[in-house]
Amino acid sequence: MDAKKGVLAVVVLFIGFYMFKDPSGLAELASAGAGEGWGLTTQLFEATIRFLNELF
């Protein structure tokens, strides 16, 4: 349990430091991550639909 809190604290500190040093870079990273996440989600749904179509 303590290790989880420690890792969470390190992640929060890193994000805070990154926001302070390069806020536009963090915004670009978040935007790119969201775009890739959406791409993976649509790819998953398309694969699921193809699988169900082949199954039935």
C-alpha positions as CSV (number, residue, x, y, z in Angstrom):
1,M,0.0,0.0,0.0
2,D,2.8,2.4,0.8
3,A,4.6,1.7,-2.5
4,K,1.4,2.8,-4.4
5,K,1.3,6.0,-2.5
6,G,5.0,6.6,-3.2
7,V,4.6,6.0,-6.9
8,L,1.5,8.2,-7.0
9,A,3.5,11.0,-5.3
10,V,6.4,10.7,-7.7
11,V,4.0,10.8,-10.7
12,V,2.2,13.9,-9.3
13,L,5.5,15.6,-8.6
14,F,6.8,14.8,-12.1
15,I,3.6,16.2,-13.8
16,G,3.8,19.3,-11.6
17,F,7.5,19.8,-12.5
18,Y,6.7,19.3,-16.2
19,M,3.8,21.8,-16.0
20,F,6.1,24.3,-14.5
21,K,9.0,23.8,-16.9
22,D,7.2,23.3,-20.2
23,P,3.4,23.8,-20.1
24,S,3.0,23.8,-23.9
25,G,4.9,20.6,-24.2
26,L,2.7,19.0,-21.6
27,A,-0.4,20.2,-23.5
28,E,0.9,18.8,-26.7
29,L,1.7,15.5,-25.0
30,A,-1.8,15.3,-23.5
31,S,-3.4,16.1,-26.9
32,A,-1.4,13.5,-28.7
33,G,-2.1,10.9,-26.0
34,A,-5.8,11.6,-26.2
35,G,-5.8,11.3,-30.0
36,E,-3.9,8.0,-29.9
37,G,-6.3,6.8,-27.2
38,W,-9.3,7.6,-29.4
39,G,-7.6,5.9,-32.4
40,L,-7.0,2.7,-30.3
41,T,-10.6,2.8,-29.1
42,T,-12.0,3.0,-32.6
43,Q,-9.7,0.3,-33.8
44,L,-10.9,-2.0,-30.9
45,F,-14.6,-1.4,-31.8
46,E,-14.0,-2.0,-35.5
47,A,-12.2,-5.3,-34.7
48,T,-15.0,-6.3,-32.4
49,I,-17.6,-5.6,-35.1
50,R,-15.6,-7.6,-37.7
51,F,-15.3,-10.5,-35.3
52,L,-19.0,-10.6,-34.5
53,N,-19.8,-10.3,-38.2
54,E,-17.6,-13.3,-39.0
55,L,-19.0,-15.2,-36.0
56,F,-22.6,-14.8,-36.9
